[in-house]
Amino acid sequence: MQTRKIGPLQVSAIGLGCMNLSYAYGVPPTAEHAERLLLSAVDAGVTLFDTAALYGFGSNECLLGKVLKPYRQKLVLATKGGMAGVDSAGDGKLVRVINGRPAAIRKNCEDSLRRLQTDVIDLYYLHRWDKNVPIEDSVGEMSRLVERGLVRALGLSEVGASTVRKAHAVHPIAAVQTEYSLWTRNPEIAVLQTCQELGIAFVAFSPVARAFLTGKLQDVSALLPNDLRLTMPRFEPDNYAANLKLLPPYQQLARESGCTPAQLALAWLLHKDGHIIPIPGTTSLEHLAEDMAAADVTLDPSIMVKLEACINQGNVVGSRYNAQSQNDVDTECF
């Protein structure tokens, strides 16, 4: 597979988002199936694996640590801290807590190292900016993790351009991760340009719009009650029905390009700029192979123009997050 750069790291042009192997989209796969998918990704040439302390409250990191340990030296492990499961009530029940204080970040990192069964994390993100803590304080503690040799490179998730600049002034930021696809174009406000200017890689999560751009999710009423998408306005029945009307011309462009709709979504990102690295997630071995083949798709400039006119921030119905989730991210990332 082709490669791209994240700071000092060389990674596959398409990485793997591992969240849904543990939670978020209904019932996660069995441990055996998840292991098979991760090993298939290694065989396909994927070298960037993305997880977080939050995913499955640590179980996702444990999964990657166990399965990928034999291949550790040739892989780039990315994980996130500053948002994790905490037993706040003392009743043994973990709840999601955003905490960007230095002590919390230090503990998150040490816990992640243990679960990942590694001595160093290649790319360590601040999962969410804790607005009660100056970004300089959180990144300052992360820089000390680099000094201690526990982390190789630093990243930020779901932040705006001004926050990126403040953080970068404290310690070089290697990557910024935010949702980016044809139907989520917020990074184009300023973050993409800022990353390009500062030499920061942009890692795009949900690059196939949480299955919308695959064309395979037609009926949101079939989603399981614990599916994260049910909390998102774009997936409300009336909004989603309106959004589905955008797909036929998009699917026609995929046919003209000789690829599947999912591959078209990923190829669009790869063609947008050389510093963009999409990290699709899947529980399907078939979809994994399909996604990775997108690195070989070539798009004509005229197709790029048609794609951006076909699905964009002006015709997608519904915001990407509900009010509570929007409050947890930087304003530019709504």
Secondary structure by P-SEA (a helix, b strand, c coil): cbbbbcccccccccccccccccccccccccaaaaaaaaaaaaaacccccccccccccaaaaaaaaaaaccccccbbbbbbccbbbbccccccbbbbbbbccaaaaaaaaaaaaaaaccccccbbbcccccccccaaaaaaaaaaaaaaccccccccccccaaaaaaaaaaccccccccccccccccccccaaaaaaaabbbbbbccccccccccccccccccccccccccccccccaaaaaaaaaacaaaaaaaaaacccaaaaaaaaaaaccccbbbbbbbccaaaaaaaaacccccccaaaaaaaaaaccccccccccccaaaaaacccccc
